[in-house]
Amino acid sequence: MLQINSRGTRRSANMLININRYGTGKGELRDPLGVACLLNGDIVVSEWGNKRVQIFNDAGHHVAEVGKGKIGPQGVAVTLRGNIVVTDGHHKRLQVFSPSGSSLAIWGLGRFYGPCGLAVSPNGNCVVTDIAENAISVYRGEKTCLARFGTKGNADDKFDNPLYVAIGQYNEIIVSDSNNHAIKVFDSKGAFIRKFGGEGTGNGQFKFPRGVCTDERGNILVADRNNNRVSLFSSQGKFLCNLLTQDNGIRDPYGVAISMTGNLVVTESGENRAALKVFQL
């Protein structure tokens, strides 16, 4: 059971890994954005600044780099087969790589204008946020668009810079609507279900939220970047606690993911600083 103090913060979080080397070399980071975990426990990080994807093992050691200089990666996800899918914002398409880094597929050119966030549903569909179009697309395979919804605005079914996306326990599509300071939830066909958040610094509020993911209970984790924290909500959007704050060493959180062992993985991206951190909660 979570132990929450009077400030709505979880009492303890043990940092297991802290990779904070800013640079261009192997194992160094520049503008790390999305993060995902492979089936073997390795951690995959998309680096916009270094135009590559890096892979680290569960001890934080550098394993491989993928697509160096050939992609502009933002969102990253893992397919049911264990392959790596990346939104290539520079070339406005998606790329698929094997865990060893071999290119398997390139698709989506002409269908996306600003692909950013990415999630893979339990049935294998790809859900992509498009920050240029302020829209969400759901694809089955490389050619079949099952749903596309959203335009620019602040209404329930509209977005202003929808950065990241996750899949809920009942295949809901969970979107961080960053400039509207909200998390919005839709069914698998794009029908609006609920939203939560609002601009502010109080518990349950956001200032430009970034990454989202879910845990094994269906709770929703949000990287609340400008509030320097990672917050936890129930699947219904009820604020539960701030899992990580500046007291835990969190600053400018971007991507969030839950590892195969239940640890929380966070990327941080700020001016001349970058980090990949893993916490045991």
Sequence and secondary structure as in RCSB ss.txt:
>XXXX:A:sequence
MLQINSRGTRRSANMLININRYGTGKGELRDPLGVACLLNGDIVVSEWGNKRVQIFNDAGHHVAEVGKGKIGPQG
VAVTLRGNIVVTDGHHKRLQVFSPSGSSLAIWGLGRFYGPCGLAVSPNGNCVVTDIAENAISVYRGEKTCLARFG
TKGNADDKFDNPLYVAIGQYNEIIVSDSNNHAIKVFDSKGAFIRKFGGEGTGNGQFKFPRGVCTDERGNILVADR
NNNRVSLFSSQGKFLCNLLTQDNGIRDPYGVAISMTGNLVVTESGENRAALKVFQL
>XXXX:A:secstr
   B TTSBBS  EEEEEE  BSSSTT BSSEEEEEE TTS EEEEETTTTEEEEE TTS EEEEESTTT  EEE
EEE TTS EEEEETTTTEEEEE TT  EEEEE TTT SSEEEEEE TTS EEEEETTTTEEEEEETTTEEEEEE 
 BSSSTT BSSEEEEEE TTS EEEEEGGGTEEEEE TTS EEEEEE BSSSTT BSSEEEEEE TT  EEEEEG
GGTEEEEE TT  EEEEEE GGGT  SEEEEEE TTS EEEEEEETTEEEEEEEE 
